[in-house]
């Protein structure tokens, strides 16, 4: 975990994305994709217990924009700043 604050400068945004990538890849087998002000995290459906836990926590924290269920994956779209502040603070 880090106590850094979220920053919106271009260089800081790259650092913020790197921090989130490291954290999620350390904890989960997932794919991350960054969009403008959003992060998309895709989990394999065969990791159902872990997916349910992280989805529940993110929904309770009100950082989820959208959840997409596909045959082999579950993806959640999060506000980048909210995700950073929730998962890394």
Secondary structure by P-SEA (a helix, b strand, c coil): cccccccccaaaaaaaaaaaaaaaaacccbbbbbcccbbbbbbbccaaaaaaaaaaaaaaacccccccccccbbbbbccaaaaaaaccc
